[in-house]
Amino acid sequence: MSFSQGTRGIIRALAVVLSVALPLAIAISEADARVGGGSSSGSRGSRTFSAPPSTTTAPGAAQPMNRTFTQPGTPGVGAPAAAGAASKGGFFNRPGMMGGMLGGLAMGFLGAGLFGMLTGGSLFSGLGGLSSIIGLLLQIGLIIIVVRLAMSWWQRRHTPASAYAAGPAPAPAAEGPGAQTSFRSGLSGFGLGSNQPALEIQPADYEAFERLLGEVQAAWSNEDVAKLHTLATPEMVSYFSKDLEENKARNDLNKVTDVKLLQGDLAEAWREGETDYASVALRYSLVDKTLERTSGRLVAGSEQPTEATEVWTFVRRRGCDWELSAIQQT
């Protein structure tokens, strides 16, 4: 099989970009091997697609959900996933990067063919002159992916974590309902709000949030899915189970230990019918390492503590305990 010089150039450029992108993507995913996989997953009731207000602990905007059962305009947590809805339409109309890329390439080929016909050539005569443009677009797209992955990793690792001042620290007035001012309290790392949110959160609730932070991480580390079912919604457990299965398929074992809350405050709290919600910004330290399952060899991470800043949303139905319903990266 022989290739033109332009085609060989495209293939070489594609190989170079992929050789850079794939190791970087793998390194970033391994660096976030803790519970939740460093992604944003879960449901926040009717506010699933609205960013929680920024806080002193998490001054930046929380990332939107990468995985959620909630459909736009459908309130509630742990609702069944509408599996068919996301895949309706033709093959090239599927959501996500690949759907858009395939659709764009298909339209590009169709446009090139029609152009060739209009100028007196055959249906495919316009494709030869278009090969260099397609190659350029592919390179640009892959470079954008690499840059976005690198920026996301850098932001997660270098999010500023300012300490509380003594006394109230006013929050921006336009942060939405439930946002609170905070001050250092004696309750571990949590700052209790001085304003009254739509749903009042008590000291016992903050204690429950801190306890869940440690218990969820421990159950994840022990691969105890039965325990996770008592700590999180069925939706979150489904994501954890999938991530654990992927670890097993790679012969990896993620161990998370020495989890300690360093700082936390309430972003917002509200009630929907019989269900209470609380989104809490958490900055905590942990020892996060990935081992080879069979040999125990260290694959990623280290024995040195690292820090993570995330927004965890907890849900409580009337007469029940709080449980984890979402984790968002900041």
Backbone as numpy.savetxt, mean C-alpha at the origin, in Angstrom:
# Nx Ny Nz CAx CAy CAz Cx Cy Cz
16.07 -16.26 -37.54 15.21 -15.07 -37.54 16.10 -13.83 -37.54
15.87 -12.93 -38.48 16.69 -11.73 -38.57 15.87 -10.51 -38.16
16.51 -9.56 -37.51 15.87 -8.35 -37.03 16.54 -7.15 -37.69
15.75 -6.12 -37.92 16.32 -4.89 -38.45 17.15 -4.21 -37.36
17.96 -3.25 -37.77 18.81 -2.55 -36.81 17.98 -1.81 -35.78
16.85 -1.19 -36.23 15.98 -0.49 -35.29 15.37 -1.42 -34.28
14.94 -2.61 -34.71 14.34 -3.59 -33.79 15.36 -4.07 -32.78
16.59 -4.34 -33.24 17.64 -4.78 -32.30 17.93 -3.69 -31.27
17.89 -2.43 -31.69 18.11 -1.35 -30.74 17.03 -1.29 -29.68
15.78 -1.50 -30.08 14.66 -1.51 -29.13 14.83 -2.63 -28.12
15.20 -3.82 -28.61 15.35 -4.98 -27.73 16.48 -4.74 -26.73
17.60 -4.17 -27.21 18.72 -3.89 -26.29 18.31 -2.88 -25.22
17.61 -1.83 -25.63 17.18 -0.81 -24.66 16.22 -1.40 -23.64
15.30 -2.24 -24.11 14.34 -2.87 -23.20 15.05 -3.76 -22.20
16.06 -4.52 -22.66 16.80 -5.41 -21.75 17.53 -4.62 -20.68
18.13 -3.49 -21.08 18.87 -2.66 -20.11 17.93 -2.12 -19.04
16.79 -1.58 -19.48 15.85 -1.00 -18.52 15.32 -2.07 -17.58
14.98 -3.25 -18.11 14.46 -4.32 -17.25 15.53 -4.81 -16.28
16.78 -4.85 -16.70 17.85 -5.30 -15.80 18.00 -4.38 -14.61
17.63 -3.10 -14.78 17.68 -2.15 -13.66 16.40 -2.21 -12.85
15.26 -2.33 -13.53 13.96 -2.23 -12.84 13.67 -3.44 -11.98
13.96 -4.65 -12.48 13.56 -5.84 -11.74 14.31 -5.99 -10.42
15.65 -5.87 -10.38 16.31 -5.96 -9.07 15.85 -4.90 -8.09
15.59 -3.68 -8.59 15.14 -2.61 -7.71 13.77 -2.93 -7.13
12.87 -3.44 -7.97 11.54 -3.80 -7.48 11.61 -4.89 -6.44
12.49 -5.90 -6.67 12.63 -6.99 -5.71 13.20 -6.47 -4.40
14.21 -5.60 -4.48 14.81 -5.06 -3.25 13.82 -4.26 -2.45
12.98 -3.47 -3.13 12.00 -2.66 -2.42 10.97 -3.53 -1.74
10.50 -4.59 -2.43 9.49 -5.45 -1.83 10.05 -6.20 -0.63
11.33 -6.62 -0.70 11.92 -7.34 0.42 12.14 -6.41 1.61
12.39 -5.14 1.35 12.62 -4.21 2.44 11.36 -3.94 3.22
10.20 -4.21 2.64 8.92 -4.00 3.30 8.23 -5.33 3.51
8.92 -6.28 4.13 8.38 -7.62 4.27 7.46 -7.76 5.47
7.31 -6.72 6.28 6.47 -6.81 7.48 5.01 -7.02 7.09
4.16 -7.13 8.11 2.74 -7.36 7.87 2.18 -6.27 6.96
1.41 -6.68 5.98 0.87 -5.73 5.01 1.74 -5.56 3.79
3.00 -6.05 3.84 3.86 -6.01 2.68 4.25 -4.63 2.22
4.13 -3.62 3.09 4.49 -2.27 2.69 3.53 -1.64 1.71
2.32 -2.21 1.57 1.32 -1.65 0.66 0.16 -1.11 1.48
-0.81 -0.50 0.81 -2.00 0.03 1.47 -3.18 -0.88 1.14
-3.75 -1.48 2.17 -4.79 -2.49 1.97 -5.90 -2.32 2.99
-7.10 -2.75 2.60 -8.22 -2.80 3.54 -9.33 -1.84 3.19
-10.21 -1.62 4.17 -11.39 -0.78 3.97 -11.59 0.15 5.16
-12.09 1.35 4.87 -12.40 2.35 5.89 -13.85 2.78 5.77
-14.74 1.83 5.53 -16.15 2.15 5.40 -16.38 3.07 4.22
-17.22 4.08 4.43 -17.53 5.03 3.36 -16.36 5.96 3.05
-15.29 5.92 3.87 -14.14 6.79 3.66 -12.94 6.04 3.07
-13.20 4.86 2.52 -12.12 4.06 1.97 -11.32 4.81 0.92
-12.01 5.59 0.10 -11.34 6.27 -1.00 -11.03 7.74 -0.67
-11.13 8.09 0.61 -10.75 9.43 1.08 -9.53 9.29 1.99
-8.54 10.13 1.78 -7.32 10.07 2.59 -7.62 10.55 4.01
-7.15 9.83 5.03 -7.31 10.33 6.40 -6.53 11.62 6.59
-6.98 12.50 7.50 -6.25 13.76 7.73 -4.83 13.50 8.20
-3.92 14.40 7.84 -2.54 14.29 8.31 -2.48 14.61 9.80
-1.46 14.10 10.45 -1.28 14.29 11.89 0.17 14.64 12.16
0.48 14.90 13.42 1.87 15.16 13.81 2.74 13.93 13.54
2.21 12.75 13.81 2.96 11.52 13.58 3.15 11.25 12.10
2.11 11.48 11.30 2.17 11.24 9.86 1.77 12.52 9.13
2.72 13.46 8.98 2.38 14.74 8.36 2.11 14.65 6.87
2.60 13.61 6.23 2.36 13.45 4.80 1.03 12.77 4.54
0.61 12.79 3.29 -0.65 12.17 2.90 -0.50 10.65 2.87
-1.53 9.95 3.35 -1.54 8.49 3.29 -1.78 8.04 1.85
-1.14 6.95 1.47 -1.30 6.43 0.12 -2.68 5.82 -0.06
-3.26 5.90 -1.25 -4.56 5.28 -1.50 -4.44 3.75 -1.44
-5.58 3.10 -1.32 -5.60 1.65 -1.19 -5.15 0.96 -2.48
-4.19 0.04 -2.32 -3.81 -0.82 -3.44 -4.72 -2.04 -3.53
-5.21 -2.47 -2.37 -6.10 -3.64 -2.32 -7.28 -3.31 -1.41
-8.48 -3.46 -1.91 -9.67 -3.25 -1.09 -10.85 -3.99 -1.70
-11.72 -4.50 -0.83 -12.97 -5.12 -1.28 -14.04 -4.08 -1.56
-13.89 -2.91 -0.94 -14.92 -1.88 -1.05 -14.92 -1.30 -2.46
-16.11 -1.21 -3.04 -16.28 -0.58 -4.34 -16.66 0.88 -4.14
-16.26 1.77 -5.05 -16.65 3.18 -4.92 -18.16 3.33 -4.76
-18.56 4.08 -3.73 -19.98 4.29 -3.47 -20.63 3.20 -2.66
-19.82 2.20 -2.22 -20.36 1.10 -1.42 -19.77 1.15 -0.04
-20.51 1.62 0.99 -19.96 1.68 2.35 -19.87 0.31 2.96
-19.18 0.26 4.09 -19.08 -0.98 4.84 -17.70 -1.57 4.74
-17.36 -2.43 5.70 -16.04 -3.03 5.76 -16.19 -4.53 5.61
-15.23 -5.15 4.92 -15.25 -6.59 4.75 -16.32 -7.04 3.81
-16.82 -6.16 2.94 -17.86 -6.56 2.01 -17.28 -7.50 0.98
-18.12 -8.40 0.40 -17.60 -9.32 -0.61 -17.04 -8.55 -1.80
-15.98 -9.07 -2.36 -15.37 -8.41 -3.51 -16.21 -8.65 -4.75
-16.43 -7.60 -5.51 -17.15 -7.74 -6.77 -16.15 -8.13 -7.83
-15.87 -9.44 -7.87 -14.78 -9.92 -8.71 -15.02 -9.63 -10.18
-16.28 -9.72 -10.61 -16.54 -9.52 -12.03 -16.53 -8.07 -12.43
-16.81 -7.16 -11.50 -16.96 -5.76 -11.87 -15.67 -5.18 -12.38
-14.54 -5.55 -11.75 -13.27 -4.95 -12.14 -12.82 -5.43 -13.51
-13.31 -6.60 -13.95 -12.84 -7.15 -15.20 -13.85 -7.01 -16.32
-14.92 -6.21 -16.13 -15.88 -6.03 -17.19 -15.27 -5.24 -18.32
-15.79 -5.45 -19.51 -15.26 -4.76 -20.67 -14.33 -5.67 -21.41
-13.75 -5.17 -22.51 -12.86 -5.97 -23.33 -11.53 -6.20 -22.67
-10.72 -7.00 -23.33 -9.40 -7.36 -22.79 -8.55 -6.12 -22.57
-8.61 -5.17 -23.52 -7.76 -3.99 -23.42 -8.34 -2.93 -22.50
-9.54 -3.14 -21.96 -10.13 -2.18 -21.05 -9.92 -2.56 -19.60
-9.16 -3.62 -19.32 -8.94 -4.04 -17.95 -8.13 -2.99 -17.22
-8.45 -2.76 -15.92 -7.73 -1.73 -15.17 -6.31 -2.15 -14.90
-5.52 -1.18 -14.52 -4.13 -1.44 -14.16 -3.19 -1.08 -15.28
-1.89 -1.16 -14.95 -0.88 -0.73 -15.88 -0.89 -1.55 -17.15
-1.00 -2.91 -17.02 -0.92 -3.75 -18.19 -2.11 -3.51 -19.10
-3.31 -3.33 -18.51 -4.48 -3.06 -19.35 -4.29 -1.80 -20.15
-3.81 -0.73 -19.48 -3.61 0.53 -20.18 -2.52 0.42 -21.23
-1.44 -0.32 -20.90 -0.35 -0.45 -21.86 -0.79 -1.23 -23.09
-1.49 -2.37 -22.85 -1.96 -3.15 -23.98 -2.94 -2.37 -24.82
-3.83 -1.63 -24.16 -4.78 -0.83 -24.91 -4.08 0.23 -25.74
-3.07 0.88 -25.14 -2.35 1.91 -25.87 -1.60 1.34 -27.06
-0.95 0.17 -26.85 -0.25 -0.44 -27.97 -1.20 -0.86 -29.07
-2.36 -1.43 -28.67 -3.33 -1.85 -29.68 -3.80 -0.67 -30.50
-4.12 0.44 -29.82 -4.57 1.62 -30.55 -3.45 2.19 -31.42
-2.20 2.07 -30.93 -1.09 2.55 -31.73 -0.92 1.75 -33.01
-0.99 0.40 -32.87 -0.90 -0.43 -34.07 -2.05 -0.16 -35.03
-3.26 -0.01 -34.50 -4.42 0.26 -35.35 -4.25 1.59 -36.07
-3.79 2.62 -35.32 -3.60 3.92 -35.95 -2.53 3.88 -37.03
-1.44 3.13 -36.75 -0.39 3.02 -37.75 -0.89 2.33 -39.01
-1.68 1.28 -38.83 -2.22 0.57 -39.99 -3.14 1.43 -40.81
-4.05 2.16 -40.14 -4.97 3.03 -40.86 -4.21 4.13 -41.60
-3.14 4.66 -40.97 -2.35 5.69 -41.62 -1.71 5.14 -42.89
-1.21 3.89 -42.79 -0.62 3.29 -43.97 -1.62 3.12 -45.10
-2.86 2.74 -44.75 -3.88 2.58 -45.78 -4.24 3.91 -46.40
-4.36 4.95 -45.62 -4.74 6.26 -46.13 -3.67 6.84 -47.05
-2.42 6.48 -46.84 -1.35 7.03 -47.68 -1.00 6.12 -48.84
-1.84 5.14 -49.08 -1.67 4.31 -50.27 -0.92 3.02 -50.02
-0.49 2.75 -48.80 0.22 1.52 -48.50 -0.72 0.44 -48.01
-0.13 -0.62 -47.48 -0.95 -1.70 -46.94 -1.32 -1.38 -45.51
-2.09 -2.28 -44.91 -2.55 -2.08 -43.54 -1.38 -1.96 -42.57
-0.27 -2.68 -42.84 0.85 -2.71 -41.90 2.04 -1.90 -42.37
1.87 -1.11 -43.40 3.01 -0.34 -43.90 3.42 0.76 -42.95
2.50 1.25 -42.11 2.84 2.31 -41.18 3.58 1.85 -39.96
3.69 0.52 -39.79 4.29 0.02 -38.56 5.80 0.16 -38.57
6.45 0.02 -39.74 7.90 0.09 -39.78 8.42 1.42 -39.30
7.82 2.53 -39.77 8.26 3.84 -39.34 7.89 4.16 -37.92
6.94 3.39 -37.36 6.49 3.66 -36.00 7.29 2.89 -34.95
8.16 1.96 -35.38 8.86 1.09 -34.42 9.73 1.88 -33.46
10.41 2.90 -33.98 11.28 3.68 -33.09 10.47 4.45 -32.05
9.28 4.94 -32.43 8.44 5.66 -31.48 7.94 4.72 -30.39
7.53 3.51 -30.79 7.05 2.53 -29.80 8.17 2.17 -28.83
9.38 1.97 -29.38 10.51 1.65 -28.51 10.78 2.76 -27.53
10.72 4.02 -28.00 10.93 5.15 -27.10 9.89 5.20 -26.00
8.62 4.97 -26.36 7.54 5.00 -25.37 7.72 3.90 -24.34
8.14 2.70 -24.79 8.38 1.61 -23.84 9.49 1.98 -22.86
10.56 2.56 -23.36 11.66 2.96 -22.48 11.21 4.01 -21.47
10.47 5.01 -21.95 10.00 6.06 -21.05 9.09 5.47 -19.98
8.18 4.56 -20.38 7.27 3.95 -19.41 8.01 3.17 -18.35
9.01 2.38 -18.74 9.77 1.59 -17.77 10.60 2.48 -16.85
11.16 3.56 -17.40 11.92 4.49 -16.56 11.01 5.14 -15.53
9.78 5.50 -15.93 8.83 6.09 -14.98 8.52 5.12 -13.86
8.35 3.82 -14.20 8.07 2.81 -13.17 9.22 2.73 -12.17
10.46 2.70 -12.69 11.62 2.61 -11.81 11.70 3.83 -10.89
11.50 5.02 -11.46 11.58 6.25 -10.66 10.51 6.28 -9.59
9.27 5.86 -9.92 8.20 5.86 -8.93 8.47 4.88 -7.82
8.98 3.70 -8.14 9.34 2.73 -7.10 10.41 3.29 -6.19
11.43 3.90 -6.78 12.52 4.45 -5.96 12.04 5.59 -5.08
11.19 6.48 -5.62 10.68 7.60 -4.83 9.79 7.12 -3.70
8.97 6.08 -3.98 8.09 5.55 -2.93 8.92 4.95 -1.80
9.96 4.18 -2.16 10.82 3.59 -1.14 11.51 4.68 -0.33
12.05 5.69 -1.01 12.77 6.77 -0.33 11.84 7.52 0.63
10.59 7.78 0.20 9.66 8.52 1.04 9.31 7.74 2.29
9.12 6.40 2.13 8.77 5.59 3.30 9.91 5.53 4.29
11.16 5.53 3.79 12.32 5.40 4.67 12.75 6.72 5.28
12.30 7.84 4.75 12.77 9.15 5.21 11.63 10.09 5.56
10.48 9.53 5.94 9.39 10.38 6.38 9.78 11.05 7.68
9.70 12.36 7.78 10.10 13.03 9.02 9.19 12.66 10.17
9.76 12.40 11.31 8.99 12.00 12.49 9.32 12.98 13.60
8.59 14.07 13.69 8.86 15.09 14.69 8.29 14.69 16.03
8.99 15.05 17.09 8.55 14.72 18.43 7.46 15.68 18.86
6.63 15.24 19.79 5.59 16.11 20.34 6.22 17.22 21.17
5.62 18.37 21.11 6.01 19.44 22.02 5.16 19.34 23.28
5.64 19.97 24.35 4.85 19.98 25.57 3.70 20.95 25.40
2.49 20.44 25.46 1.33 21.28 25.25 0.71 21.02 23.90
-0.46 21.62 23.64 -1.17 21.32 22.41 -0.39 21.75 21.19
-0.48 20.92 20.14 0.13 21.24 18.85 -0.99 21.39 17.85
-1.37 22.60 17.46 -2.53 22.79 16.63 -2.40 22.14 15.28
-3.47 21.49 14.82 -3.50 20.87 13.51 -4.10 21.84 12.53
-3.81 21.69 11.22 -4.41 22.58 10.23 -5.92 22.53 10.28
-6.54 23.69 10.09 -7.99 23.77 10.24 -8.73 23.05 9.15
-8.08 22.81 8.00 -8.79 22.24 6.86 -8.55 20.75 6.73
-8.26 20.06 7.83 -7.93 18.66 7.73 -9.16 17.77 7.74
-10.34 18.30 7.83 -11.53 17.48 7.70 -12.07 17.05 9.04
-13.20 16.36 9.03 -13.84 15.94 10.27 -13.03 14.91 11.01
-13.00 15.04 12.31 -12.33 14.06 13.14 -10.88 14.36 13.39
-10.26 15.30 12.65 -8.86 15.62 12.89 -8.72 16.30 14.23
-7.62 16.01 14.94 -7.47 16.49 16.30 -6.12 17.15 16.51
-6.06 18.07 17.46 -4.78 18.53 17.97 -4.31 17.52 19.00
-2.99 17.47 19.20 -2.43 16.41 20.02 -1.44 16.96 21.02
-1.23 16.19 22.10 -0.18 16.53 23.04 0.33 15.26 23.66
1.55 15.33 24.19 2.16 14.14 24.79 1.39 13.72 26.02
1.09 12.43 26.08 0.36 11.90 27.23 1.17 10.80 27.88
0.70 10.31 28.99 1.38 9.22 29.66 1.01 7.87 29.11
0.15 7.84 28.12 -0.32 6.57 27.57 0.60 6.14 26.45
1.70 5.49 26.79 2.69 5.00 25.83 3.04 6.11 24.86
2.94 5.83 23.56 3.35 6.82 22.57 2.22 7.63 22.00
1.00 7.46 22.49 -0.14 8.13 21.89 -0.29 9.54 22.41
-0.67 10.44 21.51 -1.07 11.78 21.89 -2.58 11.85 21.86
-3.21 12.25 22.95 -4.66 12.31 23.01 -5.15 13.65 22.49
-6.20 13.64 21.72 -6.71 14.87 21.12 -7.41 15.75 22.13
-7.34 17.05 21.92 -8.03 17.99 22.80 -9.39 18.40 22.25
-9.65 18.08 20.96 -10.97 18.35 20.39 -11.85 17.12 20.50
-13.12 17.32 20.40 -14.05 16.21 20.43 -14.36 15.78 19.00
-13.94 14.58 18.58 -14.25 14.13 17.23 -15.69 13.66 17.13
-16.07 13.22 15.92 -17.41 12.68 15.73 -17.65 11.47 16.62
-16.61 10.72 16.91 -16.66 9.58 17.82 -15.55 9.77 18.84
-15.90 9.80 20.10 -14.90 10.04 21.13 -14.12 8.76 21.42
-12.80 8.88 21.35 -11.91 7.75 21.61 -11.34 7.89 23.03
-11.51 6.84 23.81 -11.11 6.84 25.21 -9.71 6.26 25.38
-9.07 6.51 26.55 -7.75 5.92 26.81 -7.73 4.40 26.63
-8.80 3.72 27.00 -8.84 2.26 26.82 -8.78 1.87 25.35
-9.34 2.73 24.49 -9.28 2.45 23.05 -7.85 2.55 22.54
-7.10 3.57 23.00 -5.71 3.70 22.58 -4.89 2.51 23.05
-5.18 2.03 24.23 -4.49 0.84 24.72 -4.78 -0.36 23.83
-6.03 -0.46 23.38 -6.40 -1.55 22.48 -5.66 -1.43 21.15
-5.51 -0.22 20.63 -4.81 -0.02 19.36 -3.34 -0.44 19.47
-2.70 -0.03 20.59 -1.30 -0.40 20.77 -1.15 -1.91 20.94
-2.08 -2.52 21.65 -2.02 -3.97 21.82 -2.19 -4.70 20.48
-3.12 -4.20 19.66 -3.34 -4.83 18.35 -2.11 -4.68 17.46
-1.41 -3.55 17.55 -0.19 -3.38 16.77 0.79 -4.51 17.05
1.01 -4.80 18.31 1.95 -5.87 18.66 1.42 -7.26 18.35
0.13 -7.50 18.63 -0.43 -8.84 18.44 -0.55 -9.20 16.96
-0.91 -8.24 16.13 -1.00 -8.52 14.69 0.38 -8.85 14.13
1.39 -8.08 14.53 2.74 -8.35 14.05 3.23 -9.71 14.53
2.92 -10.07 15.77 3.35 -11.36 16.30 2.67 -12.51 15.58
1.35 -12.39 15.35 0.62 -13.46 14.65 1.13 -13.61 13.22
1.43 -12.48 12.58 2.01 -12.53 11.24 3.36 -13.25 11.26
4.20 -12.89 12.20 5.53 -13.49 12.29 5.45 -14.99 12.53
4.45 -15.42 13.30 4.27 -16.84 13.61 3.44 -17.56 12.55
3.00 -16.83 11.52 2.15 -17.39 10.46 0.90 -18.04 11.05
0.36 -17.40 12.08 -0.81 -17.93 12.79 -2.07 -17.28 12.23
-2.61 -17.88 11.18 -3.78 -17.30 10.51 -5.00 -17.36 11.43
-5.11 -18.41 12.24 -6.25 -18.51 13.16 -6.24 -17.34 14.14
-5.07 -16.95 14.63 -4.98 -15.81 15.54 -5.30 -14.52 14.81
-4.85 -14.39 13.57 -5.14 -13.18 12.79 -6.65 -13.00 12.61
-7.40 -14.09 12.52 -8.86 -13.99 12.38 -9.50 -13.35 13.62
-8.84 -13.41 14.76 -9.39 -12.80 15.97 -8.94 -11.34 16.13
-8.04 -10.89 15.28 -7.47 -9.55 15.41 -7.83 -8.62 14.26
-8.24 -9.15 13.12 -8.46 -8.35 11.93 -9.73 -8.80 11.22
-10.19 -7.96 10.31 -11.39 -8.29 9.53 -11.08 -9.43 8.56
-12.11 -10.14 8.10 -11.88 -11.21 7.11 -11.15 -10.70 5.87
-11.43 -9.46 5.47 -10.74 -8.91 4.30 -9.24 -8.83 4.55
-8.83 -8.25 5.69 -7.41 -8.12 5.97 -6.75 -9.50 6.11
-7.44 -10.45 6.73 -6.88 -11.79 6.88 -6.67 -12.44 5.51
-7.56 -12.15 4.57 -7.38 -12.71 3.22 -6.11 -12.18 2.58
-5.80 -10.90 2.80 -4.56 -10.35 2.26 -3.35 -10.94 2.97
-3.42 -11.04 4.30 -2.30 -11.63 5.04 -2.05 -13.07 4.60
-3.12 -13.84 4.43 -2.98 -15.24 4.02 -2.33 -15.34 2.65
-2.73 -14.48 1.74 -2.14 -14.48 0.39 -0.65 -14.14 0.46
-0.30 -13.13 1.27 1.11 -12.75 1.40 1.93 -13.87 2.03
1.37 -14.55 3.01 2.09 -15.65 3.65 2.30 -16.80 2.67
1.29 -17.09 1.84 1.43 -18.14 0.84 2.51 -17.79 -0.17
2.59 -16.53 -0.54 3.64 -16.10 -1.46 5.02 -16.25 -0.84
5.13 -15.95 0.46 6.39 -16.16 1.15 6.79 -17.64 1.13
5.83 -18.52 1.37 6.12 -19.95 1.35 6.56 -20.41 -0.03
5.91 -19.86 -1.06 6.27 -20.24 -2.43 7.70 -19.81 -2.76
8.17 -18.72 -2.15 9.55 -18.26 -2.35 10.52 -18.89 -1.36
10.00 -19.76 -0.49 10.81 -20.38 0.56 11.33 -19.34 1.55
10.52 -18.28 1.76 10.89 -17.21 2.69 10.08 -17.31 3.97
10.66 -16.81 5.05 9.97 -16.72 6.33 10.26 -15.34 6.92
9.23 -14.53 7.07 9.40 -13.18 7.60 9.22 -13.20 9.11
10.21 -12.70 9.82 10.17 -12.63 11.27 10.19 -11.17 11.72
9.16 -10.78 12.47 9.05 -9.42 12.99 9.04 -9.51 14.51
10.00 -8.84 15.15 10.12 -8.90 16.61 10.38 -7.50 17.16
10.34 -7.40 18.48 10.66 -6.16 19.20 9.87 -4.96 18.67
8.57 -5.16 18.49 7.71 -4.07 18.02 7.44 -3.12 19.18
7.72 -1.85 18.97 7.54 -0.85 20.03 6.95 0.42 19.44
5.81 0.85 19.98 5.19 2.09 19.53 6.02 3.27 20.02
6.43 4.13 19.10 7.21 5.31 19.44 6.35 6.56 19.53
5.35 6.64 18.65 4.51 7.83 18.60 3.23 7.49 17.87
2.13 8.07 18.31 0.87 7.82 17.63 -0.15 8.88 17.96
-1.05 9.14 17.04 -2.15 10.05 17.32 -3.32 9.73 16.39
-4.46 10.23 16.77 -5.70 9.94 16.07 -5.85 10.86 14.86
-6.08 10.26 13.70 -6.35 11.05 12.50 -7.82 11.41 12.42
-8.69 10.43 12.59 -10.12 10.70 12.59 -10.85 9.50 13.17
-12.03 9.76 13.69 -12.88 8.71 14.24 -14.32 9.06 13.92
-15.11 8.06 13.54 -16.49 8.32 13.15 -17.32 7.05 13.31
-18.62 7.23 13.16 -19.55 6.10 13.32 -20.43 6.00 12.08
-20.63 4.78 11.62 -21.54 4.49 10.51 -22.52 3.42 10.97
-23.72 3.85 11.27 -24.71 2.89 11.79 -24.28 2.31 13.12
-24.10 0.99 13.15 -23.70 0.29 14.37 -22.19 0.06 14.42
-21.45 0.67 13.52 -20.02 0.38 13.41 -19.19 1.63 13.67
-18.18 1.50 14.54 -17.26 2.59 14.85 -15.97 2.40 14.06
-15.37 3.51 13.63 -14.11 3.50 12.92 -13.14 4.47 13.59
-11.86 4.11 13.58 -10.81 5.00 14.08 -9.57 4.79 13.24
-9.10 5.85 12.59 -7.85 5.81 11.83 -6.76 6.47 12.66
-5.69 5.73 12.92 -4.66 6.16 13.86 -3.30 6.12 13.17
-2.55 7.22 13.24 -1.19 7.26 12.71 -0.25 6.63 13.73
0.58 5.71 13.30 1.48 4.98 14.18 2.91 5.06 13.65
3.82 5.47 14.50 5.25 5.35 14.19 5.84 4.38 15.20
6.40 3.29 14.69 6.88 2.26 15.59 8.20 1.69 15.07
8.94 1.10 15.99 10.19 0.44 15.64 9.98 -1.07 15.67
10.78 -1.77 14.90 10.67 -3.22 14.84 11.95 -3.79 14.24
12.20 -5.06 14.54 13.26 -5.81 13.88 12.58 -6.66 12.81
12.86 -6.35 11.55 12.18 -6.97 10.42 13.21 -7.68 9.56
13.12 -9.00 9.52 14.09 -9.76 8.72 13.39 -10.92 8.03
13.90 -11.27 6.87 13.38 -12.38 6.09 14.44 -13.46 6.03
14.04 -14.68 6.39 14.96 -15.81 6.44 14.59 -16.82 5.36
15.57 -17.59 4.92 15.29 -18.73 4.06 14.65 -19.81 4.92
13.49 -20.26 4.52 12.69 -21.14 5.38 13.42 -22.43 5.75
14.14 -23.02 4.83 14.76 -24.32 5.08 16.07 -24.21 5.86
16.86 -23.20 5.56 18.18 -23.10 6.19 18.27 -22.08 7.30
17.32 -21.13 7.34 17.41 -20.06 8.33 18.38 -18.96 7.95
18.90 -19.00 6.73 19.84 -17.98 6.27 19.13 -16.64 6.09
19.79 -15.56 6.50 19.21 -14.23 6.37 19.17 -13.83 4.90
17.96 -13.50 4.42 17.76 -13.11 3.02 17.65 -11.60 2.89
16.93 -10.97 3.79 16.73 -9.52 3.75 16.52 -9.02 5.17
16.73 -7.71 5.37 16.60 -7.13 6.70 17.84 -7.37 7.53
17.73 -7.11 8.82 18.86 -7.27 9.72 18.35 -7.36 11.16
19.29 -7.52 12.07 18.96 -7.56 13.49 18.80 -6.16 14.07
19.11 -5.14 13.28 19.00 -3.77 13.76 17.56 -3.26 13.61
17.04 -2.58 14.63 15.67 -2.06 14.54 15.53 -1.03 13.42
14.41 -1.06 12.78 14.06 -0.04 11.79 12.75 0.61 12.23
12.38 1.70 11.57 11.15 2.40 11.91 10.19 2.39 10.74
8.91 2.39 11.05 7.86 2.47 10.03 6.79 3.44 10.52
6.22 4.19 9.60 5.12 5.09 9.91 3.95 4.72 9.00
2.84 4.35 9.59 1.67 3.90 8.84 0.41 4.45 9.50
-0.69 4.41 8.76 -2.01 4.73 9.31 -2.81 3.43 9.37
-3.14 3.03 10.58 -3.95 1.82 10.78 -5.39 2.25 11.10
-6.34 1.63 10.45 -7.75 1.88 10.73 -8.33 0.68 11.46
-9.00 0.97 12.55 -9.62 -0.08 13.37 -11.13 0.06 13.29
-11.83 -1.06 13.38 -13.28 -1.07 13.29 -13.83 -1.84 14.49
-14.99 -1.37 14.97 -15.62 -2.03 16.12 -17.13 -2.00 15.93
-17.71 -3.18 15.90 -19.16 -3.26 15.85 -19.71 -3.26 17.27
-20.93 -2.85 17.41 -21.52 -2.70 18.75 -21.42 -4.03 19.52
-20.86 -3.96 20.71 -20.72 -5.14 21.55 -19.50 -5.98 21.25
-18.65 -5.54 20.31 -17.46 -6.31 19.92 -16.20 -5.52 20.21
-15.07 -6.17 20.06 -13.77 -5.52 20.28 -13.29 -4.86 18.99
-12.31 -3.98 19.14 -11.68 -3.38 17.98 -10.91 -4.44 17.20
-10.90 -4.31 15.88 -10.08 -5.17 15.03 -9.54 -4.35 13.87
-8.44 -4.80 13.33 -7.77 -4.08 12.24 -8.56 -4.22 10.94
-8.81 -3.09 10.27 -9.55 -3.15 9.01 -8.78 -2.54 7.84
-7.66 -1.84 8.08 -6.88 -1.27 6.98 -5.51 -0.85 7.47
-4.52 -0.91 6.59 -3.19 -0.37 6.80 -2.84 0.47 5.58
-2.44 1.72 5.82 -2.03 2.60 4.74 -0.62 3.11 4.98
0.18 3.12 3.92 1.53 3.68 4.00 1.46 5.20 3.91
2.48 5.85 4.44 2.49 7.32 4.41 3.66 7.81 3.57
